[in-house]
Amino acid sequence: EKGTYPHYMLKEIDEQPLVMRKIIQTYQNEQGELTIDSEIINAVSESDRVYIIAAGTSYHAGLVGKQFIESIAKIPVEVHIASEFVYNMPLLTKKPLFIFISQSGETADSRAVLVKVKEMGYRTLTITNVPGSTLSREADYTLLLHAGPEIAVASSKAYTAQLAVLAILADVTAKSQGIPVEFDLIHELGIIANAMEVLCDSKEIIEHISREFLSVTRNAFFIGRGVDYYVGLEGALKLKEISYIQAEGFAGGELKHGTIALIEEGTPVIALATQESVNLSIRGNVKEVVARGANPCIISMNGLNMDEDSFVIPEVHELLTPLISVIPLQLIAYYAALHRDCDVDKPRNLAKSVTVE
Ligand code: M6R
């Protein structure tokens, strides 16, 4: 039930710190170490490539998950949109493992791929929020998100839960292979949960930002580099889905290859700056769009912030920033939809789970 919340989406955004703590607890053994069923870990570490298959927000989580698995567990990963993969299958390696990411576990596009790769004899793992869901029943293995029911059509807590579970999967796989992990993931996820709380308490500032940048516009751009680019894609999806503002996420460096032509006086450009290695280049991209009249909103991370920034997220481990930086974007979309009198929880033309291909 929504309780005192006006919308499920706001409630679900607020539940993220709790979900994070629940995941840390559930994936821990008695010795206080992260743990995952050894059959699953063997399936991951024996594979020569992981293929992540998903749609929408879960696809965006997959993009970040690739970063986690490659940099922590050192296994190559490809991420594919389910509806494309099913008709346009790439050349597969000899020992692939297929990971299906799906909040509902019912997405027909993902199921079509699952059925196909099972027929081909490959191993499959579903990461889902719904035990007993179709994708969970049909895959060889399941990892659960423990996020509690997600009712709003726009996914929020499932995304951050997917990221946490993917990070844990990468961490446990690395350790099983004797690959050193140079940070303590349990500790870092605890920091994430605290940072999430700080962000959920910053609603007034974010509502103000949403009003300032999005109240009159018809379109908006999200830019970032590396994982910030992937989070920008998710921010854009969230915004278009519930506020009907035309929004797109771009890799900062791609702007000059076409998109910058769309920048006009007052076009909102939301830039993420949470990665030290690209901090200056993304700020360079912001300067380029400002020179063409854009209205910039920079969301940076503490330690990398500058005077020009609109919002600064608390400092967390650099690899894990997507778990945090997405929250202001979820809230910006929420308030934009609210200010436009849109039906936040049930946006037009959309269903919570897409069970037709
Ligand atoms: O249940 P799934 O994670 O498989 O759903 C995939 C997409 O339909 C879903 O993420 C959709 O994009 C959301 N409405 C985004 O907020």
Boltz pocket constraint, residues with backbone or C-beta under 6 A from the ligand:
constraints:
  - pocket:
      binder: B
      contacts: [[A, 55], [A, 56], [A, 57], [A, 58], [A, 101], [A, 102], [A, 103], [A, 104], [A, 105], [A, 106], [A, 107], [A, 110], [A, 153], [A, 154], [A, 155], [A, 156], [A, 237], [A, 238], [A, 241], [A, 351], [A, 352], [A, 353], [A, 354]]
      max_distance: 6.0
